[in-house]
C-alpha cells in the first residue's frame, strides 16, 4: 500500500520513468549540479535504469552514459550497458575501456561523474547489511579514483550508522568537498544516505 500511494511512485509512472529512485538523483543534482551537459557518466548498480535516465536527460546528446548492473535492464536510448557484477575482477577495466581507454589512460578516457546506487541483497541483520553496502562503497570509490577526471564527482549509497572513517578520510584527501546528503525522495524512515564527493584532485 505504501508503494502504491507513494507520490514519487505515482510521479514516476506519470513521467514515464523506470523507478522512484530517479528522483533521488534528480534532487541531488538540482542542488549540487553534478550532471553537466556533455559530461561522461558511469552508473554502477544501474537497474532498472532510473538514474541512467535522469543522467542522460541532463548531460544531453553530447554526453555519454555507461551503465553496469548484474541484472539486465531494458535498453535506454543513448546509454551503453554492461551486464556484469561490479565485483567481477574484469569489471573496472571493461568499464574504463568503454569510456574510451584503460583506467589511468589519457584524459579523454576519463569520466566526469561516477554514480553508485549499488546495494547488496538485504539479510535483515542491520550490522551485516551495513558492512556489505560499505564494502561496495569502498570498491566504487576505488574505481572512481581510477577513472575520474580532475574536478570530477562521486556519488554513492551508504547507510546511516557511520560511514567508515577510512573511506571518509580517503575521500576527503582526494576530493575538495565530501558530504552526506539525503534527498527528499529517500524515505524518511529509511537508513539510506548518499555520500557525495566533488572536486576530484586527480
C-alpha positions in Angstrom: 0.0 0.0 0.0 2.8 2.4 0.8 4.3 1.8 -2.6 1.0 2.3 -4.4 0.3 5.6 -2.6 3.8 6.9 -2.7 3.7 10.3 -4.5 7.1 9.6 -6.1 5.9 6.2 -7.5 2.8 8.0 -8.9 5.0 10.7 -10.4 7.5 8.2 -11.9 4.7 6.5 -13.7 3.2 9.8 -14.9 6.6 10.9 -16.3 7.5 7.6 -17.8 10.4 6.9 -15.5 11.5 3.5 -14.5 11.7 4.0 -10.8 11.1 6.4 -7.9 14.9 6.3 -7.3 15.2 8.6 -10.4 14.0 11.5 -8.2 16.8 10.9 -5.7 19.4 11.6 -8.3 17.4 14.5 -9.8 17.0 16.2 -6.4 20.7 15.8 -5.5 21.7 17.2 -8.9 19.2 20.1 -8.6 21.1 21.1 -5.5 24.7 20.2 -6.3 24.9 20.4 -10.1 27.0 17.3 -10.8 25.4 16.4 -14.2 26.6 19.0 -16.7 25.9 19.0 -20.5 28.4 16.9 -22.3 29.6 15.0 -19.2 30.8 11.4 -19.2 29.0 9.4 -16.5 29.4 5.9 -15.2 26.3 4.5 -13.4 27.1 1.5 -11.1 24.2 -0.7 -10.0 22.0 0.9 -12.7 19.0 -1.5 -12.8 16.2 -0.8 -13.5 17.7 2.4 -15.1 16.1 5.3 -13.3 19.4 7.1 -12.5 20.7 6.5 -16.1 17.5 8.1 -17.5 18.0 11.2 -15.4 21.7 11.4 -16.2 21.0 11.0 -19.9 18.5 13.8 -19.9 20.9 16.2 -18.1 24.1 15.5 -19.9 22.3 15.6 -23.3 23.3 14.2 -26.6 26.9 15.4 -26.4 27.3 13.4 -23.1 28.0 9.8 -22.5 26.4 7.3 -20.1 27.9 3.9 -19.3 25.8 1.8 -17.0 26.5 -1.5 -15.3 24.4 -4.0 -13.3 24.4 -7.7 -12.6 20.7 -7.6 -13.7 19.5 -7.0 -17.2 17.8 -3.7 -18.0 15.6 -2.8 -20.9 17.6 -0.7 -23.4 17.7 3.1 -22.9 18.4 5.3 -25.8 21.9 6.8 -25.7 23.1 4.6 -22.9 25.8 1.9 -23.2 25.0 -1.0 -20.8 27.3 -3.8 -19.5 25.6 -6.7 -17.7 28.2 -7.8 -15.2 28.8 -8.0 -11.4 30.9 -5.0 -10.5 32.8 -7.3 -8.1 33.9 -9.3 -11.1 37.7 -8.7 -11.5 37.3 -7.7 -15.1 34.6 -5.1 -14.5 36.7 -2.0 -13.8 38.9 -2.4 -16.9 35.9 -3.2 -19.1 34.1 -0.1 -18.0 37.2 2.0 -18.4 37.6 0.6 -21.9 34.0 1.6 -22.7 34.9 5.1 -21.7 37.5 5.1 -24.5 40.6 4.0 -22.8 42.1 2.0 -19.9 41.8 3.2 -16.4 44.7 5.6 -15.9 44.8 6.3 -19.7 44.6 9.7 -21.4 42.4 12.5 -20.1 39.9 11.9 -22.9 39.1 8.5 -21.5 38.1 9.9 -18.1 34.7 10.1 -16.5 33.3 13.3 -15.1 30.9 11.6 -12.7 30.8 8.1 -11.1 27.4 7.2 -9.6 26.8 4.2 -7.4 23.3 3.1 -6.2 24.7 -0.4 -5.6 23.3 -2.3 -2.7 23.8 -5.9 -1.6 20.7 -8.0 -1.0 19.4 -7.3 2.5 19.9 -10.0 5.1 17.7 -8.3 7.7 20.7 -8.2 10.1 21.5 -4.4 10.3 25.2 -4.7 11.0 25.8 -7.2 8.3 23.9 -5.2 5.7 25.8 -2.1 6.8 29.2 -3.8 6.3 28.1 -5.2 2.9 27.0 -1.9 1.5 30.1 -0.2 2.8 32.2 -2.8 1.1 30.5 -1.9 -2.2 31.1 1.8 -1.5 34.8 1.2 -1.0 35.2 -0.6 -4.3 33.1 2.0 -6.1 35.3 4.8 -4.6 38.5 3.0 -5.7 37.1 2.7 -9.2 36.1 6.4 -9.2 39.7 7.4 -8.3 41.0 5.5 -11.3 38.6 6.9 -13.9 37.6 10.4 -12.8 39.0 13.4 -14.5 40.2 16.2 -12.2 37.3 18.1 -10.8 35.0 15.1 -11.2 32.3 13.9 -8.8 31.5 10.7 -7.0 28.1 9.8 -5.5 27.3 6.6 -3.7 24.7 5.0 -1.5 25.7 4.3 2.1 23.6 3.5 5.2 23.2 5.5 8.4 25.3 4.0 11.1 28.6 5.8 10.3 30.5 5.8 7.1 33.8 4.0 7.7 36.4 6.5 8.9 39.0 5.2 6.4 36.6 5.7 3.4 35.7 9.3 4.5 39.4 10.1 5.2 40.4 8.9 1.8 37.7 10.8 0.0 38.5 14.0 1.9 42.1 13.6 0.8 41.2 13.1 -2.8 38.2 15.5 -3.2 37.7 19.1 -2.4 34.3 18.6 -0.8 32.8 15.5 0.9 29.3 15.4 2.5 26.4 13.1 3.3 23.1 14.0 1.6 19.6 12.7 2.0 17.3 13.8 -0.8 13.6 14.3 -0.1 12.8 11.3 -2.3 14.7 9.0 0.1 12.1 7.8 2.5 12.4 9.4 6.0 12.2 6.0 7.7 15.0 4.6 5.6 18.6 4.3 6.8 19.7 5.2 3.3 22.1 8.1 2.8 24.3 9.2 -0.1 27.9 10.2 0.1 28.8 13.0 -2.3 32.4 13.8 -3.1 33.1 16.7 -5.5 36.2 18.3 -6.9 38.4 15.3 -7.6 42.0 16.3 -7.2 43.4 13.7 -9.6 
